[in-house]
Amino acid sequence: MSLLSVSFRAPLSIRCEAPGSTGVGTPEDESHKVAARLNFMRQNARDSFRRSWVYPKFNQVSRLQVSSRHGDHPIRSVPVQVAHELINAGHRCLDVRTVEEYNAGHVEGALNIPYLVKCGPGMSKNHKFLEEVTAEFGKDDEIIVGCQSGRRSMMAASELLAASFSGITDMGGGYLAWKESGLPTVSAKQASSQQVL
């Protein structure tokens, strides 16, 4: 009981006076001062929560690497410039676009296994996608997954993570962002002429 009365009375003893005031006020003035002080304390508590928990969490996320979620599997996504550096460092590139898109231009050294295939006027899922990827890549291989704009690659990356591929990284923005950034590309014609030479 004494603890309750102390904690209840403590805010009443706080004086929030304007400079030059006499310090004498009505009970209504005191209740307004108490309400103002409680609001101030609540605001400080919210701000300190944001400073101590929310903002550091955002600061931990690099601008170069964003983690999003598809189902229960976190998908690491990086901009095309970072994907280019990773490929130069030894990561393999999996292009999940259609064969026609791939032949029109692709990342040099990328392996094409379509995630969606043309089916009449529309597209349907390549039912052999996991089987074909498993035939070319190991479960622990570092793989950069890319498509035209980034949507199919996210779906493919999610499926690969669900199938226990551990080194999956999505190339954010896809081939369009790669081209816009001026990164090196090759077409099917260029690749065949290089093989002849």
C-alpha positions as CSV (number, residue, x, y, z in Angstrom):
1,M,0.0,0.0,0.0
2,S,2.8,2.4,0.8
3,L,4.5,1.7,-2.5
4,L,1.3,2.5,-4.4
5,S,0.8,5.7,-2.6
6,V,4.4,6.8,-3.2
7,S,4.3,5.9,-6.9
8,F,0.9,7.7,-7.3
9,R,2.0,10.8,-5.5
10,A,5.4,11.1,-7.1
11,P,4.2,12.8,-10.3
12,L,2.2,15.3,-8.3
13,S,5.3,16.7,-6.7
14,I,6.9,17.5,-10.0
15,R,6.6,21.2,-10.7
16,C,6.2,22.3,-14.4
17,E,6.2,26.1,-14.0
18,A,6.6,28.7,-16.5
19,P,9.5,31.2,-15.9
20,G,8.2,34.2,-13.8
21,S,5.2,32.3,-12.3
22,T,4.4,32.5,-8.6
23,G,4.3,28.7,-8.2
24,V,0.8,28.9,-6.8
25,G,-1.8,27.1,-8.9
26,T,-5.3,25.6,-8.8
27,P,-5.9,21.9,-8.6
28,E,-6.8,22.0,-12.3
29,D,-3.4,23.5,-13.1
30,E,-1.8,20.7,-11.2
31,S,-3.7,18.0,-13.1
32,H,-2.8,19.5,-16.4
33,K,0.9,19.6,-15.4
34,V,0.7,15.9,-14.3
35,A,-1.0,15.0,-17.6
36,A,1.7,16.9,-19.5
37,R,4.4,15.2,-17.6
38,L,2.9,11.7,-18.1
39,N,2.7,12.4,-21.9
40,F,6.3,13.5,-21.9
41,M,7.3,10.3,-20.1
42,R,5.3,8.1,-22.5
43,Q,6.9,9.9,-25.5
44,N,10.4,9.4,-24.0
45,A,9.7,5.8,-23.4
46,R,8.6,5.3,-27.1
47,D,11.7,7.2,-28.3
48,S,14.1,5.3,-26.2
49,F,12.5,2.0,-27.4
50,R,13.0,3.1,-31.0
51,R,16.6,4.1,-30.3
52,S,17.5,1.0,-28.5
53,W,15.7,-1.6,-30.5
54,V,14.1,-0.5,-33.8
55,Y,16.7,1.7,-35.4
56,P,19.7,-0.5,-34.7
57,K,17.8,-3.4,-36.4
58,F,17.4,-1.2,-39.5
59,N,21.0,-0.1,-39.4
60,Q,22.1,-3.8,-39.4
61,V,20.5,-4.2,-42.9
62,S,23.0,-3.3,-45.5
63,R,21.9,-1.3,-48.5
64,L,23.7,-3.8,-50.7
65,Q,22.0,-6.8,-49.3
66,V,18.3,-7.1,-48.4
67,S,16.7,-10.1,-46.8
68,S,13.1,-10.8,-47.8
69,R,10.9,-13.7,-46.9
70,H,9.0,-16.1,-49.1
71,G,7.3,-18.7,-47.0
72,D,9.6,-19.7,-44.2
73,H,12.8,-19.3,-46.2
74,P,14.8,-16.1,-46.1
75,I,16.0,-15.1,-49.5
76,R,19.1,-13.0,-49.8
77,S,18.8,-10.5,-52.6
78,V,21.7,-8.3,-53.8
79,P,21.9,-5.5,-56.5
80,V,23.4,-6.4,-59.8
81,Q,26.7,-4.7,-59.1
82,V,27.2,-6.9,-56.1
83,A,26.0,-10.0,-58.1
84,H,28.7,-9.1,-60.7
85,E,31.4,-9.0,-58.0
86,L,30.1,-12.3,-56.5
87,I,30.2,-14.0,-60.0
88,N,33.8,-12.7,-60.5
89,A,34.6,-14.1,-57.1
90,G,33.5,-17.6,-58.2
91,H,29.7,-17.8,-57.6
92,R,27.8,-19.5,-60.4
93,C,24.9,-17.8,-62.3
94,L,21.6,-19.5,-62.9
95,D,19.4,-17.7,-65.4
96,V,15.8,-18.8,-65.0
97,R,14.3,-16.9,-68.0
98,T,12.9,-18.6,-71.1
99,V,15.3,-19.9,-73.7
100,E,14.3,-17.1,-76.1
101,E,15.1,-14.4,-73.5
102,Y,18.4,-16.1,-72.6
103,N,19.4,-16.3,-76.3
104,A,18.7,-12.6,-76.8
105,G,21.3,-11.7,-74.2
106,H,22.5,-13.0,-70.8
107,V,25.2,-12.7,-68.2
108,E,28.4,-14.3,-69.4
109,G,28.8,-17.8,-68.1
110,A,25.2,-18.0,-66.9
111,L,23.5,-21.4,-67.2
112,N,19.9,-21.3,-68.4
113,I,17.3,-23.4,-66.7
114,P,13.8,-21.9,-67.2
115,Y,11.6,-21.6,-64.2
116,L,8.5,-20.9,-66.4
117,V,8.1,-22.2,-69.9
118,K,5.8,-21.1,-72.7
119,C,2.6,-23.0,-72.8
120,G,0.2,-21.9,-75.6
121,P,-0.5,-18.2,-75.2
122,G,0.7,-18.1,-71.5
123,M,3.4,-19.6,-69.3
124,S,3.4,-22.6,-66.9
125,K,5.9,-23.8,-64.4
126,N,8.8,-26.0,-65.6
127,H,8.0,-29.2,-63.7
128,K,11.5,-30.5,-64.2
129,F,13.1,-27.3,-62.8
130,L,14.4,-28.8,-59.5
131,E,15.6,-31.9,-61.3
132,E,17.5,-29.9,-63.9
133,V,19.1,-27.6,-61.3
134,T,20.1,-30.6,-59.1
135,A,21.8,-32.2,-62.2
136,E,23.9,-29.1,-62.7
137,F,24.5,-27.7,-59.2
138,G,25.4,-29.1,-55.8
139,K,23.3,-28.3,-52.7
140,D,26.1,-26.2,-51.2
141,D,27.1,-24.3,-54.4
142,E,27.0,-20.5,-54.3
143,I,24.4,-19.7,-56.9
144,I,23.2,-16.3,-58.1
145,V,19.7,-16.7,-59.5
146,G,18.6,-14.1,-62.1
147,C,15.7,-13.5,-64.4
148,Q,14.4,-10.6,-66.6
149,S,13.2,-8.2,-63.8
150,G,13.5,-10.1,-60.5
151,R,10.1,-11.8,-60.0
152,R,10.8,-15.3,-61.4
153,S,14.2,-15.4,-59.7
154,M,12.6,-14.8,-56.3
155,M,10.1,-17.6,-56.9
156,A,12.9,-19.9,-58.1
157,A,15.2,-18.9,-55.2
158,S,12.4,-19.7,-52.8
159,E,11.8,-23.1,-54.3
160,L,15.6,-23.9,-54.3
161,L,15.9,-22.9,-50.6
162,A,12.9,-25.1,-49.8
163,A,14.8,-27.9,-51.6
164,S,17.8,-27.5,-49.2
165,F,20.0,-25.5,-51.6
166,S,22.0,-23.4,-49.0
167,G,24.0,-20.9,-51.1
168,I,21.2,-19.2,-53.0
169,T,21.3,-15.4,-53.7
170,D,18.7,-13.5,-55.8
171,M,19.9,-10.9,-58.3
172,G,17.6,-8.0,-57.6
173,G,16.3,-6.2,-60.7
174,G,17.3,-9.1,-63.0
175,Y,18.9,-8.9,-66.4
176,L,17.2,-5.5,-67.2
177,A,19.0,-3.9,-64.2
178,W,22.2,-5.7,-65.2
179,K,22.0,-4.1,-68.7
180,E,21.0,-0.7,-67.4
181,S,24.1,-0.7,-65.1
182,G,26.3,-1.3,-68.1
183,L,27.6,-4.7,-66.9
184,P,29.0,-7.1,-69.5
185,T,26.5,-9.2,-71.4
186,V,26.7,-11.8,-74.2
187,S,24.1,-13.0,-76.7
188,A,23.8,-16.5,-78.2
189,K,25.3,-15.3,-81.5
190,Q,28.3,-13.8,-79.7
191,A,28.7,-17.0,-77.6
192,S,28.7,-19.2,-80.7
193,S,31.1,-17.0,-82.6
194,Q,33.5,-17.1,-79.6
195,Q,33.4,-20.9,-79.6
196,V,34.3,-21.0,-83.3
197,L,37.3,-18.8,-82.7
